[in-house]
């Protein structure tokens, strides 16, 4: 839990600095590159987690790996590494992207259904969700056959469950009381 809070704080500081210096696009691109390197390369993950490589060496390696990074990103990575928090870079990057979306008024929404929804049904669901939320919806669709039918909408920590599986579970609960 501590690392999540720390990652969120580092991400917030980076976002605020990028906004203040009007370099949000460059920093966002750099953070996406870092996240991509982490997700695609096992060696990069091992490099970040390695206690054997000291901070100075890690910073020089970062400069070689990412020579075109914005000065803000480079200085930020140096600070993270100096503080021994480089293993948190993937968490910081995830938190940065989430906070950037919030700053831009983008609301991530996950629409889960038992099978692919037709466009009219999907538009109806999205319109109802949009009417209750301020901001631009960023909809991600997922298929989960275990729902049997219906759908589930996830918005942050909130969940609207209109699935057949949920209705059957509720019915079972009422009948077994």
Helices and strands as residue ranges (DSSP letters): H 2-20, H 24-40, H 42-49, H 55-65, H 71-82, G 86-88, H 89-104, E 106-113, H 119-132, E 136-143, G 145-147, E 150-155, E 158-163, H 164-175
